[in-house]
């Protein structure tokens, strides 16, 4: 066996081991990032669901009527008048 073959193989082994360590480390970092993004997605989906429920509450006719009565002291008119035609005398 030539003299340079053993050091060459040992150096190849060390380089391969270092590359393997680097790739595994990068994979772990990527996995942690994916898990964090999945948790963020789940949190945002829950928040979106809450916002949809809140929107449906605020846009329901019963809620709008009760809030207009409570906050603005609004009420239905006693009589309703309909006007036809032009109000200006010609």
Buried (B, 14 or more C-beta within 10 A) or exposed (E): EEEEEEEEEEEEEEEEEEEEEEEEEEEEEEEEEEEEEEEEEEEEEEEEEEEEEEEEEEEEEEEEEEEEEEEEEEEEEEEEEEEEEEEEEE
